[in-house]
Amino acid sequence: YKMKTVKAIMFWLLSLTWGALMTLCGGVVALVLLVTGHKPKRFHYLIYFEVGSGWGGFELGAFFVVNKTPSLHILQHESGHGLQNIMLGVFMPFIVSIPSCIRYWWREYKIRKGLGNTLPPYDRIWFEGWATRLGEKHFN
């Protein structure tokens, strides 16, 4: 129990310092979602919101947003991005977040054009596979 508390404190300390850029963005999104009536939920140390359907999710520091029926895999994956944020800190937007966003929308474009079967697996690119592995290891 004590180790779990220490890990939570360290996660939030790092999220609010080294990883503050993404966590600040997440805090703004969380505030907007709270004002619009969305209820926050917890997954281990992270706070998340469920919005819409038919999509996966996105992470913003210590916060993330997912569809209304998220699988354990999605919760773990987005939480893995939260761990990446405390490791990469101020570099997270440029190394993971922006490339991930661009790649997500490129994949969506290909899927809508009927070319989804030509796409490599989602986790094939290093930063997505790393997020999944981190989430599965630390948030099972």
N, C-alpha and C positions, 0 to 999 in steps of 0.2 A: 504493500500500500504506500509506504514512504517513497519507494523508488518511482512509482507511478506519479506521485505528486511532484517529485523533483523533475521528472521528465516533462511534465506539463508546464512547470514554471520555466524551465530552460527553453521549451518550445516557444512560449509566449515572450520571454525575454529576447530571444533571438529574432522572433517575428517582428517585434516592436523596435528593434535596433538595426541590426545588419539587414534584416528583411523588411524594413519599414516601408520602402517604396511600394511594394505590392500590397502589403497589409493595409496601408493607408487607402489605396484604391479600393480594396475589399471592404474597408470600413465605410467608405462613401456609398458603395453599392448596397451594403447591408442596411445602412440608414434609409436609403431610398426604398428598399424592399420592406423594411419595418413600417415606414410611413404609409406604404401602399397595402398594408394588411397582411403581409407574409410573415409566418411564424418561424423564428430561428430554431434550428435543431443542432444537436451536437453529435459529432462522430469522433470519438476519442478526444483529442485536444482541440479540434477544429470546429468552427461554427459554419453551418451551411443552411441554405434555403432551397426549397423545391419550387420550381416554376415551370409551367408548360409541360408539354409531352412530346415524345418522338425525337428527342435529342439526348446528348450525353451530359456534359457539364463543362464548367470552366473554374479555374482556381485563381484567387487573388490573395496571396499571402496566407494568413490564418483563416481565411473565409473561402467558401466556394459555393457555387450555384449549380444545381443539377435538375433533371426532370422530376416530375412528381412521383415516379415509381423507380427510383434508382436501384440498380443491382448492387450487391456487395462489391463487385468488381469496380463499378464506377466510383463508389464511395472510397474504396482503397486507392484507386488510380488518382483521383483528385487530391486525396490526402498525401499521396506520394509527391505530387507537385508542391504541396505545402512544405514537405521536408526538403525538396530541392530549393525552395525559397530561402530556408534558413541556412542552407549550405552555400548557395550562390549569391545571396544577398542582393546588393545593388545591381549585379549583373544579370539577375533572373529575367527581367523583361527582354533583354537583348539576346540571351543565350537560349531561353526556353519559351517564354510567354508569347512574344511576337511571332517567332517562327512557328510555334504550335498553332496560333490563331490563323496565320496565313495558310498553313498546311490543312487545317480543318476545313476552311472555306474552299480551298482548291479541291479537296476530296468531295465536298458537297456538290460543287459544280460538276465534277466528273460523274458523280452518282446521278445527278439530275439529267445529265446528257446520256444516261444509259451505259456509262462506261465504268460502273462500279466494280465489275468483275476483273478489270485490268489493274486495279489498285493493289499495292502490296499491303500486308497486314498492318493495322494501325500502329502496333508497337514495334514495327520494324525499324523506325527511325530511333536513334539512340535516346533522345530525351523522353519520348513517350514510353519506351520499354523500361527505362530507368525508373520513371514515375510508378509504373505498375509494379516493378520488383520491390521498390521501397515500400509502397503501400501494402503489398501482400506480406512483406516481412514484418513490418512494424504495426500494422493495423488489422490483425486477423481476428 
